[in-house]
Amino acid sequence: MLSLPLLPSALLTLSVAAAAYLQALTGFAFGLVLLALSVQLGVLPISDASQLVNCLTLFGALVLLGRGQLTPHWRLLAWGLLPALPMVPVGLWLLGVMSGDAVYWLGKVLGGIIVLSSALMLWPPRLSVLAGTRWLRVSAGALSGLMGGMFATAGPPLVLLFYQLGLPAARVRDTLLLVFAGAGLLRLLVAVPTGAFNAGLLPVTLMMLPVYWLANRLGARTVARVDTAWLRRLVAMLLLASGLAMLV
């Protein structure tokens, strides 16, 4: 059973609260923020931080699903989920391989993903002309599945693509929610029987569930009073700086 000393426990609690609060305000980057803070503060190894992100993301999806009234775009959901699912076990396998003798390079890979993701958030390429093409949707779904398997952060490729399709933001959000929930559930189902799931992290995960829920609810109540466009840029810039620090 994993037991964290007082200071790391406090830092992890603050990291989860900050990531969940920012997710409620900006609608993105929970996994990236929590991974970056956990690694930079030295609270959890990358593999454990990824597992925590996956469990908390699934918990958040279940809470939202429990409220009902989701209006996903079902065809777009299939385009996102079907290419992603086969790549989730591949990403999880790569995480296991690199968590052994290649921990140093695993951190570099994570840093590179954070840098690229945050740069695309700050300067999104114009994909609206290509967004409807089959190869781009399949590629974005597969890359999201790979990232979801490795680091439980399946968001950036599909977020970047889906929001340029001209659909209502609520339908895009609900579609992405179901894609991430499906990828996260598969990651969990593969991790448990293959030994990639750290059962010793369960007490810590359970302790973080109310932290995640409270911070997310607080963010949802204050979102109307915040300039979310400015905040998205600020979060992306902070993530960019964090990712660059991992690469140095």
Phi, psi and chi 1 to 4 in degrees:
 res  aa     phi    psi   chi1   chi2   chi3   chi4
   1 MET       -  129.4 -179.1 -178.9  -62.8      -
   2 LEU   -77.0  129.3 -178.8   63.4      -      -
   3 SER  -127.3  119.8  169.3      -      -      -
   4 LEU   -96.6  138.0  -67.6  178.8      -      -
   5 PRO   -61.2  171.2  -21.5   32.5      -      -
   6 LEU   -60.1  -49.2 -178.5   58.8      -      -
   7 LEU   -64.1  -50.0 -179.7   57.5      -      -
   8 PRO   -59.2  -36.2  -25.2   34.7      -      -
   9 SER   -62.9  -42.6  -64.7      -      -      -
  10 ALA   -65.2  -41.6      -      -      -      -
  11 LEU   -65.5  -40.1  -68.9  175.0      -      -
  12 LEU   -66.2  -41.1 -178.4   60.1      -      -
  13 THR   -60.0  -45.0  -60.2      -      -      -
  14 LEU   -65.2  -37.0  -69.3  174.2      -      -
  15 SER   -65.7  -45.1  -62.2      -      -      -
  16 VAL   -63.5  -43.5  170.3      -      -      -
  17 ALA   -63.3  -44.0      -      -      -      -
  18 ALA   -64.5  -44.5      -      -      -      -
  19 ALA   -64.7  -42.9      -      -      -      -
  20 ALA   -68.2  -39.7      -      -      -      -
  21 TYR   -64.4  -45.3 -177.2   75.6      -      -
  22 LEU   -67.3  -33.9  -70.3  173.0      -      -
  23 GLN   -62.0  -42.2  179.6 -167.5   37.5      -
  24 ALA   -65.8  -34.3      -      -      -      -
  25 LEU   -78.9  -40.5  -68.3  179.4      -      -
  26 THR  -104.5  -21.8   64.3      -      -      -
  27 GLY    83.0   10.4      -      -      -      -
  28 PHE  -154.4  171.1   76.3   98.4      -      -
  29 ALA    73.1   17.6      -      -      -      -
  30 PHE   -57.1  -51.1  169.5   75.0      -      -
  31 GLY   -62.7  -43.9      -      -      -      -
  32 LEU   -63.6  -43.2  -69.6  177.3      -      -
  33 VAL   -64.5  -46.9  171.0      -      -      -
  34 LEU   -66.5  -40.6 -176.5   52.2      -      -
  35 LEU   -63.0  -46.1  -79.0  171.6      -      -
  36 ALA   -61.6  -45.7      -      -      -      -
  37 LEU   -66.8  -43.1  -71.4  174.4      -      -
  38 SER   -62.1  -43.7  -62.0      -      -      -
  39 VAL   -72.4  -44.8  173.4      -      -      -
  40 GLN   -64.6  -35.9  -69.8  -69.6   78.8      -
  41 LEU   -85.3   -8.1  -64.7  172.5      -      -
  42 GLY    69.1   29.4      -      -      -      -
  43 VAL   -80.2  -44.5  176.8      -      -      -
  44 LEU  -136.6  148.9  -70.5  174.8      -      -
  45 PRO   -66.4  161.2   21.8  -31.2      -      -
  46 ILE   -59.5  -40.8  -65.3  175.3      -      -
  47 SER   -63.3  -42.0   56.9      -      -      -
  48 ASP   -70.7  -38.9  -75.8  -11.2      -      -
  49 ALA   -62.8  -38.4      -      -      -      -
  50 SER   -65.4  -40.9  -61.2      -      -      -
  51 GLN   -63.8  -41.2  179.1  178.3  -49.8      -
  52 LEU   -63.9  -43.0  179.9   61.6      -      -
  53 VAL   -58.4  -44.5  166.8      -      -      -
  54 ASN   -62.0  -46.6 -169.6   56.7      -      -
  55 CYS   -65.9  -42.3  -68.3      -      -      -
  56 LEU   -70.0  -35.6  -67.4  178.8      -      -
  57 THR   -64.5  -42.4  -60.3      -      -      -
  58 LEU   -62.9  -41.3  -88.0  176.3      -      -
  59 PHE   -60.3  -45.8  171.7   71.7      -      -
  60 GLY   -61.9  -39.5      -      -      -      -
  61 ALA   -65.6  -40.7      -      -      -      -
  62 LEU   -63.8  -39.0  -71.8  173.2      -      -
  63 VAL   -61.5  -45.8  169.5      -      -      -
  64 LEU   -68.7  -38.8  -69.1  176.4      -      -
  65 LEU   -63.9  -34.3  -75.8  170.7      -      -
  66 GLY   -65.3  -25.3      -      -      -      -
  67 ARG   -78.2  -17.4  -64.7  174.9 -172.9  168.3
  68 GLY    71.2 -166.5      -      -      -      -
  69 GLN    62.9   30.1  -61.2 -179.0  -23.3      -
  70 LEU   -80.2  142.2  -67.8  178.3      -      -
  71 THR  -128.9   66.9   56.8      -      -      -
  72 PRO   -72.3  160.6   28.2  -35.2      -      -
  73 HIS   -91.1  103.9 -170.3  -69.8      -      -
  74 TRP   -64.7  -37.6  -66.5  107.0      -      -
  75 ARG   -68.2  -39.7 -173.2  173.4 -179.7 -178.5
  76 LEU   -67.7  -34.5 -160.2   60.0      -      -
  77 LEU   -60.0  -42.7  173.6   64.2      -      -
  78 ALA   -64.6  -41.2      -      -      -      -
  79 TRP   -62.9  -33.1  -83.2  112.1      -      -
  80 GLY   -82.2  -40.6      -      -      -      -
  81 LEU   -81.7  -42.3 -163.0   55.7      -      -
  82 LEU   -62.9  -42.6  -68.0  179.7      -      -
  83 PRO   -72.9  -25.0  -13.4   28.2      -      -
  84 ALA   -74.8  -41.4      -      -      -      -
  85 LEU   -58.8  -45.6  -69.1 -179.8      -      -
  86 PRO   -64.4  -23.3  -18.5   30.7      -      -
  87 MET   -86.4  -15.3  -61.9  -56.0  -66.8      -
  88 VAL   -61.7  -49.5  170.6      -      -      -
  89 PRO   -62.1  -33.1  -21.1   32.6      -      -
  90 VAL   -63.5  -45.8  176.9      -      -      -
  91 GLY   -63.6  -40.0      -      -      -      -
  92 LEU   -65.4  -38.7 -170.4   59.3      -      -
  93 TRP   -63.3  -44.0  172.8   77.3      -      -
  94 LEU   -61.6  -38.7  -74.6  173.3      -      -
  95 LEU   -61.2  -43.7  176.0   64.9      -      -
  96 GLY   -64.4  -40.6      -      -      -      -
  97 VAL   -64.3  -44.6  170.5      -      -      -
  98 MET   -81.6  -13.4  -61.8 -174.1   73.5      -
  99 SER   -78.1   -9.3  -68.0      -      -      -
 100 GLY   -82.9 -100.1      -      -      -      -
 101 ASP   -84.6   -4.4  -63.4  -31.0      -      -
 102 ALA  -116.1   35.0      -      -      -      -
 103 VAL   -59.7  -38.3  174.4      -      -      -
 104 TYR   -58.5  -46.9  172.3   81.7      -      -
 105 TRP   -73.2  -27.1  -67.0  109.6      -      -
 106 LEU   -62.0  -41.8 -178.5   60.8      -      -
 107 GLY   -63.0  -37.0      -      -      -      -
 108 LYS   -67.4  -40.0  -60.8  -59.2 -178.9 -174.2
 109 VAL   -62.2  -45.1  170.1      -      -      -
 110 LEU   -62.2  -43.7  176.2   58.6      -      -
 111 GLY   -59.5  -42.0      -      -      -      -
 112 GLY   -63.9  -40.2      -      -      -      -
 113 ILE   -64.8  -41.4  -71.9  175.0      -      -
 114 ILE   -64.9  -43.0  -69.4  175.5      -      -
 115 VAL   -61.2  -49.1  167.3      -      -      -
 116 LEU   -63.5  -44.1 -179.9   59.7      -      -
 117 SER   -63.7  -45.1  -59.5      -      -      -
 118 SER   -68.7  -35.2   54.4      -      -      -
 119 ALA   -64.8  -39.2      -      -      -      -
 120 LEU   -69.0  -29.0  -69.4  174.6      -      -
 121 MET   -69.5  -37.9  -67.2  171.2 -165.7      -
 122 LEU   -76.6  -39.6  -72.6  168.0      -      -
 123 TRP  -129.8   71.7  -55.8  -73.1      -      -
 124 PRO   -65.6  131.4   22.6  -31.5      -      -
 125 PRO   -69.8  154.0   26.5  -34.0      -      -
 126 ARG   -83.0  101.6  -66.2 -176.2  177.0  -86.2
 127 LEU  -107.5    4.7  -61.0  175.6      -      -
 128 SER   -59.6  -33.4   54.0      -      -      -
 129 VAL   -69.8  -36.8  176.6      -      -      -
 130 LEU   -95.8   -7.7  -59.7  173.3      -      -
 131 ALA   -59.5  -28.2      -      -      -      -
 132 GLY   -86.4   -4.1      -      -      -      -
 133 THR   -76.2  145.7   59.4      -      -      -
 134 ARG   -64.4  -44.5 -177.4  174.8  -57.7  177.2
 135 TRP   -64.6  -34.7   68.1  -91.5      -      -
 136 LEU   -71.7  -38.5 -172.1   58.5      -      -
 137 ARG   -66.2  -44.1  -68.6 -174.9 -178.2 -176.3
 138 VAL   -64.2  -43.2  171.2      -      -      -
 139 SER   -63.5  -43.3  -60.3      -      -      -
 140 ALA   -64.7  -40.5      -      -      -      -
 141 GLY   -65.0  -43.9      -      -      -      -
 142 ALA   -64.0  -43.0      -      -      -      -
 143 LEU   -65.3  -37.9 -176.7   56.8      -      -
 144 SER   -63.4  -41.3  -73.4      -      -      -
 145 GLY   -62.9  -40.8      -      -      -      -
 146 LEU   -63.1  -45.4 -173.8   66.0      -      -
 147 MET   -66.1  -36.4  -69.3  176.8   59.8      -
 148 GLY   -65.6  -37.4      -      -      -      -
 149 GLY   -70.2  -40.3      -      -      -      -
 150 MET   -74.8  -51.6  -75.1 -167.2   73.4      -
 151 PHE  -125.2    6.3  -58.6  115.3      -      -
 152 ALA    60.0   27.7      -      -      -      -
 153 THR  -124.8   80.6   54.9      -      -      -
 154 ALA   -86.0    1.3      -      -      -      -
 155 GLY   -70.6  -55.5      -      -      -      -
 156 PRO   -48.8  -50.9  -29.6   35.8      -      -
 157 PRO   -60.5  -46.8  -22.8   34.5      -      -
 158 LEU   -73.6  -36.1  -72.9  177.9      -      -
 159 VAL   -59.0  -47.0  169.3      -      -      -
 160 LEU   -60.6  -39.5 -177.0   66.5      -      -
 161 LEU   -79.1  -49.7  179.4   63.6      -      -
 162 PHE   -64.8  -34.4  -77.6    6.4      -      -
 163 TYR   -74.9   -3.5  -86.0  107.0      -      -
 164 GLN  -104.2   12.3  -62.2 -165.9   39.3      -
 165 LEU   -91.1   -3.8  -68.1  174.1      -      -
 166 GLY    78.6   16.4      -      -      -      -
 167 LEU   -87.2  159.8  -63.3  170.0      -      -
 168 PRO   -57.7  140.5  -24.3   33.6      -      -
 169 ALA   -59.2  -35.5      -      -      -      -
 170 ALA   -65.0  -40.0      -      -      -      -
 171 ARG   -68.2  -38.5  -65.5 -158.1   73.1 -174.7
 172 VAL   -64.3  -45.1  173.8      -      -      -
 173 ARG   -59.9  -45.8 -177.9 -161.5   62.3 -137.0
 174 ASP   -66.9  -36.9  -68.2  -13.1      -      -
 175 THR   -64.3  -46.4  -56.1      -      -      -
 176 LEU   -63.1  -38.9  -71.6  169.1      -      -
 177 LEU   -56.8  -45.3  167.6   69.1      -      -
 178 LEU   -71.2  -34.2  -67.3  179.1      -      -
 179 VAL   -62.8  -47.9  171.6      -      -      -
 180 PHE   -65.8  -37.9  -59.1  156.6      -      -
 181 ALA   -64.8  -42.3      -      -      -      -
 182 GLY   -64.4  -44.6      -      -      -      -
 183 ALA   -65.7  -39.8      -      -      -      -
 184 GLY   -67.2  -39.3      -      -      -      -
 185 LEU   -65.4  -42.5 -179.9   59.2      -      -
 186 LEU   -63.7  -40.8  177.7   60.7      -      -
 187 ARG   -58.2  -42.9 -172.4 -174.9 -165.7  -84.5
 188 LEU   -66.8  -42.8 -170.7   62.8      -      -
 189 LEU   -66.1  -31.1  -68.5  175.5      -      -
 190 VAL   -80.3  -37.9  172.2      -      -      -
 191 ALA   -67.4  -38.6      -      -      -      -
 192 VAL   -64.6  -54.4  172.4      -      -      -
 193 PRO   -72.3  -22.2   25.0  -33.5      -      -
 194 THR   -89.1   -1.8   58.8      -      -      -
 195 GLY    84.0    6.4      -      -      -      -
 196 ALA   -82.9   -7.1      -      -      -      -
 197 PHE   -93.6  125.5 -175.4   82.6      -      -
 198 ASN   -89.5   98.4 -179.4    4.7      -      -
 199 ALA   -64.3  -24.4      -      -      -      -
 200 GLY   -66.4  -15.3      -      -      -      -
 201 LEU   -85.8   -7.3 -167.7   64.0      -      -
 202 LEU   -58.6  -45.8  -81.1  175.4      -      -
 203 PRO   -58.7  -40.5  -23.7   34.2      -      -
 204 VAL   -64.4  -42.7  174.8      -      -      -
 205 THR   -60.8  -45.2  -56.6      -      -      -
 206 LEU   -62.4  -37.4  -67.7  174.2      -      -
 207 MET   -65.6  -30.7  -72.3  173.9   57.9      -
 208 MET   -83.9  -15.8  -67.6  -59.3  114.8      -
 209 LEU   -58.9  -50.3  -68.3 -179.1      -      -
 210 PRO   -66.9  -30.8   19.2  -30.7      -      -
 211 VAL   -62.7  -46.9  175.5      -      -      -
 212 TYR   -60.0  -47.8  172.9   90.1      -      -
 213 TRP   -63.3  -46.4 -175.1   82.7      -      -
 214 LEU   -64.7  -44.6  -72.2  171.1      -      -
 215 ALA   -65.3  -38.8      -      -      -      -
 216 ASN   -66.1  -41.3 -160.6  -89.6      -      -
 217 ARG   -66.1  -39.8  -68.1  -63.1  -63.0  164.2
 218 LEU   -62.6  -43.3  179.9   60.4      -      -
 219 GLY   -63.1  -40.3      -      -      -      -
 220 ALA   -63.7  -31.4      -      -      -      -
 221 ARG   -79.3  -22.5  -69.1 -173.6  177.2 -173.7
 222 THR  -103.6   -2.3   58.4      -      -      -
 223 VAL   -61.1  -32.5   65.5      -      -      -
 224 ALA   -68.6  -20.7      -      -      -      -
 225 ARG   -99.3    9.3  -59.3 -167.3  -65.4  -88.9
 226 VAL  -122.1  141.7  177.9      -      -      -
 227 ASP   -77.1   91.6 -175.6  -10.1      -      -
 228 THR   -67.0  -30.2   53.8      -      -      -
 229 ALA   -63.5  -44.2      -      -      -      -
 230 TRP   -65.5  -39.2  175.1   86.1      -      -
 231 LEU   -67.0  -38.1 -171.5   60.2      -      -
 232 ARG   -59.4  -43.4  -74.1 -169.3 -171.3   98.6
 233 ARG   -65.0  -39.8  -70.5 -168.0  -67.4  -89.9
 234 LEU   -63.7  -46.1  176.6   60.4      -      -
 235 VAL   -62.1  -42.7  172.0      -      -      -
 236 ALA   -62.9  -39.3      -      -      -      -
 237 MET   -66.6  -40.7  -70.9  174.5   64.8      -
 238 LEU   -64.8  -41.2  -68.1  174.1      -      -
 239 LEU   -64.0  -39.9  -78.6  171.0      -      -
 240 LEU   -60.2  -45.1 -179.1   61.3      -      -
 241 ALA   -64.1  -40.4      -      -      -      -
 242 SER   -65.2  -43.7  177.3      -      -      -
 243 GLY   -64.0  -38.8      -      -      -      -
 244 LEU   -64.9  -38.1  -71.5  172.2      -      -
 245 ALA   -63.1  -34.6      -      -      -      -
 246 MET   -68.5  -27.8  -67.5 -178.9 -169.1      -
 247 LEU   -83.8  -19.2  -68.3  175.5      -      -
 248 VAL   -72.5      -  175.0      -      -      -
